[in-house]
């Protein structure tokens, strides 16, 4: 049996069309690698009790989705056929927290996601099947140069809670000498000194080895204990919207938020 040229062209066109239809729609999540705060759910600003904002992280190379829903860690994947987040098969840890309402709102919104819409202002809306926004995302942090940490920074928050020193106590301040890889400053009562280990395994990695303090006793030692404990957990850093700096722990949560000290 022989085929004429028109038949061959028609078959080829059909094959190309089917391949295009079955190809993953990678463009849907293009440019979304990294971590995104969930700032709104169903059109309402998201308020949290813990001070830690729920977020979603996309690792498009690995097809992996991860994040924090307000209490628990969440894990999902990108559907290979559609190129969309597969929140229908999302897993999570099983912790109970004082504020579970935020988590319930976030998880309910994730279960409705059918498409993604990118805004001109850099935000992203997750849409349901009718095209309504069920969640708004804002870039969680931006990479920054290690040298940009040079100088003094006030400790504004520890584990999401604002630092409010007791009367007569100093605001904790951390000082970075990025050339000598040295940490200085004070933790609220005592002076702090230690080494900075940076760059391994990646450019945003950071940790503080051999941190030592002076031995003074102050009326309020809780702030200092919290700062030192948070410092020991730090693994990475990045610049937050607005210019503050976040020091993240190994679980990806903000252990310490730094605000540039005024000269």
Secondary structure, 3 states (H helix, E strand, C coil): CCCCHHHHHHHHHHHHHHHHHHCCCHHHHCCCCEEEEEEEECCEECCCCCCCCCEEEEECCCCEEEEECCCCEEEEEECCCCCCEEEEEEEECCCCCCCCHHHHHHHHHHCCCCEEEECCCCCEEEECCCCCEEEEEEECEECCCHHHHCEEEEEEEECCEECCCCCCCCCCEEEEECCCCEEEEECCCCEEEEEEEECCCCCCEEEEEEEEECCCCCCCCHHHHHHHHHHHHEEEEEEECCCCEEEEECCCCEEEEEEECCC
